[in-house]
Amino acid sequence: MSDSDHYREMEKKYVYGTWRYEHTWNPMVVDTAEGVHFTDLDGKRVLDFSSQLMCSNLGHSAEEVKQAMAEQAKKLCYAAPGFATVPAAELGKKLAEITPGDLSKSFLTIGGAEANEAAIKIARLYTRKSKLVSRYRSYHGASSGAIALTGDPRTQYAVGMPGVVRAPDCYCYRCPFGKEYPGCGITCAEYVDEIIRMEGPKTVAGVVMEPIVGSNGILVPPDEYMPRVREICDEHEVLLIDDEVMAGFGRTGKMFCIEHWGVEPDIMTMAKGITGAYIPMGATITTRKIADYFDRPENLFVHGQTYAMHPLVCATALAAIEQYSKYNLVENAAKMGKILGKRLMELKEDHKSVGDVRGKGLFWGVELVKDRETKEPFVTREQKFEPNMLKRISGACMELGVYVVNIINILLVAPPLVVGEEDIDKGMAALDEALKVADREAK
Ligand SMILES: Cc1ncc(COP(=O)(O)O)c(C=O)c1O
């Protein structure tokens, strides 16, 4: 038995996998990583064309981040959240500086789901209202509240949190209203207004949205969408909660995705890119107005976690955030994103199984269809957890040394922000080859 087989079997026996039938899990054993590549225990080197789970924004060789972690580890790994620490204070200030508008005060936590749990709680405490509007094609995390907001197939086993109302998606390729942009009047945004009116504005605390939907299909809204949702929220005194867990930190060619439309949310949640995945972290930042509310003597901030404001985590995040400006990574995402986008559009020309290509920066989705006329998908929501064509395509890419995430009916192309043109060439060559598998079954 090779080392790889030994550790694969050991992990499968003693550690749960995620979001799958456990018996189907046959993982590669990752051993090392550098730049935009990772290597398994057998020495197979793979191009990371999805930044692991769209989180390794800095690539795998940010030595200064590792250095900062080591230095902080020597000094202080942990202090109870009742204490203040230099890294937490500095990170709070830094987040206030880099986020748009008046976003000012953060709750610092351990992942994206926890960031959204904090947002839910803050929104409900602050507005003294309980309902939340989210969308069907969305993912907000696996914990009880976050999975209840989520509308994708992963929500099916959620015991649920009462008070979530789902809005139709902003999905131009398959418009839920059967309309076509730009003649559609952005009905998907207007319908948010209708939902709030019907539910009763006095009962709706917030609207929770990914500015570009990530794992549910890289759904890029028309330019009018987010500004209109902001207006609707203002009109009804409902908070706009912007989930930037996947789309934030340079991924789309702006530091935060919502900046593409000049919209300022009331609460923003983030994770993944905040540390470039060098250590787990999430954060929930609110406006000064919301912070002021909790500064008043009568208002209790009823939230906390053992690992909130973890000093080692905060120091790592500070070093990671530094990388974005020091190495112009957001600009590189915009620049390389143009090249990647163009190449993906060309791929669509060459492969009849590609129905749609959409994205911004280094955040792209390739949606596959059996038939371009009818847009019949290769994989439906119900088939997400079953063996399917998209999994076969990702498997074929892996054989060619390129890792590409597939979710339901899309391939998610999102390389680290340090990616270069040669890496893009290699990734595209693998996709070009792998898509022939789907072409053979497309009309
Ligand atoms: C938009 C969005 N929000 C929240 C989450 C949950 O983050 P985590 O897995 O760190 O809990 C994810 C995870 O992919 C995400 O994409």
The ligand as an SDF file (V2000), in Angstrom:
LIG
                    3D

 16 16  0  0  0  0  0  0  0  0999 V2000
  -21.1780   33.2550    0.0420 C   0  0  0  0  0  0  0  0  0  0  0  0
  -20.8220   32.3390    1.1710 C   0  0  0  0  0  0  0  0  0  0  0  0
  -21.2250   32.6230    2.4040 N   0  0  0  0  0  0  0  0  0  0  0  0
  -20.9180   31.8380    3.4520 C   0  0  0  0  0  0  0  0  0  0  0  0
  -20.1590   30.7050    3.2900 C   0  0  0  0  0  0  0  0  0  0  0  0
  -19.8270   29.8410    4.4610 C   0  0  0  0  0  0  0  0  0  0  0  0
  -18.5010   29.9640    4.7920 O   0  0  0  0  0  0  0  0  0  0  0  0
  -17.7810   28.8400    5.6990 P   0  0  0  0  0  0  0  0  0  0  0  0
  -17.7190   27.6010    4.8690 O   0  0  0  0  0  0  0  0  0  0  0  0
  -16.4430   29.4400    6.0180 O   0  0  0  0  0  0  0  0  0  0  0  0
  -18.6200   28.6630    6.9120 O   0  0  0  0  0  0  0  0  0  0  0  0
  -19.7010   30.3730    2.0140 C   0  0  0  0  0  0  0  0  0  0  0  0
  -18.8870   29.1700    1.8010 C   0  0  0  0  0  0  0  0  0  0  0  0
  -18.5530   28.7870    0.7270 O   0  0  0  0  0  0  0  0  0  0  0  0
  -20.0380   31.2150    0.9230 C   0  0  0  0  0  0  0  0  0  0  0  0
  -19.6490   30.9270   -0.3240 O   0  0  0  0  0  0  0  0  0  0  0  0
  1  2  1  0
  2  3  1  0
  2 15  2  0
  3  4  2  0
  4  5  1  0
  5  6  1  0
  5 12  2  0
  6  7  1  0
  7  8  1  0
  8  9  2  0
  8 10  1  0
  8 11  1  0
 12 13  1  0
 12 15  1  0
 13 14  2  0
 15 16  1  0
M  END
$$$$
